[in-house]
């Protein structure tokens, strides 16, 4: 019997330690639609789906982001971007933090720059403020707050704008971000996040990111707690992050690097730094797996908004299903790509479609319990057996974002 059941309308109903995959009840949910309608692209040496409802970071990261309301000025900038040989991502409003930090270059009008300041977007390189005629004092003030010296009046300084855009290195690969959240306390989200990362790292560079300050440290689960490298309290992030430097600085296990919270002392995760780290992994064509806190807050929001897929781990119990419903509702206010992984056993005989109906999200995978898992975690971290139910469920989820399956 398989340790994971990925369901379709033609999949026969089979028990998985009491968890029965049932008829799909949510054709409206975007995870299903994405699996049917997608473009192919390369991620770290494997082919992956580009989700039509992907986060702003995924779209803006591939092009010069332009936020200019004035048509004439916008046309000037678009011509310059095209002449520099770059794609353009024209937006009517300033992107969220994920899009802001993930974009290669951001060109703003004076009003858009002021809006970015009002939103308290962090300083970052690659920002250009443009004006139709001489820049105002407000334009210079906004630019200084956003960390850029580049304030250009157009069309007089089109050549300078082209030089700035052309100087930014192009990219030839896109990565992906999967965020994992527990549907209730003790659901096993950290273990599943670690399993995702270890499975991915068998064939591609992967970064496991701990965004839960109260989670006890993912370096323990990944078995790198005794290896040298930076943890969140040691990491200083300003603007863009180089993924290669990140790999070199973090505790590592073969192709897996782990950015963990510290143990024994408070170690807040800065949401801006978290967004920058996840964006850097995406730009490098790698996979980031982020273990996010269950409670809503800046850390969770940053992890969710940067993700291509948010996976909620749910035990096959009535209470767990209802707790997951509240979590899913919160997450769906920020992203459409939310799915469930159901963890057995099901002591009350719950079926997968029962959990799916209650939690109001599609089931991506189900898995049997593993008897020696807790003992393994206490003795050197997760030892993921390739044929285990946990590994099978991880592979099923990774297949949705183009990872190894």
Secondary structure, DSSP 8 states (H G I E B T S, - for coil): --S-----TTS---EETTEE------TTSHHHHHHHSEEEEEETTEEEEEETT--HHHHHTTSEEEE---HHHHHHHHHHHHHTT--EEEESS---HHHHHH-SEEEE-HHHHHHHHHTT----SSEEEEEESS--HHHHHHHHHHT---EEEETTTHHHHHHHHHHS-------EEEEEEESSTTS-HHHHHHHHHHHHHTTS-EEEEE--TTS--HHHHHT-TTS--B-GGG----S---HHHHHHHBEEETTEEEE---SSS-----HHHHHHHHHHHHHTT-EEEEE--SS-SHHHHHHHHT-SEEEEEEESSHHHHHHHHHHHHHHHTT-S-EEEEEES--TT--BHHHHHHHHTSEEEEEE---TTHHHHHTTTS----TTSHHHHHHHHHHHHTT---
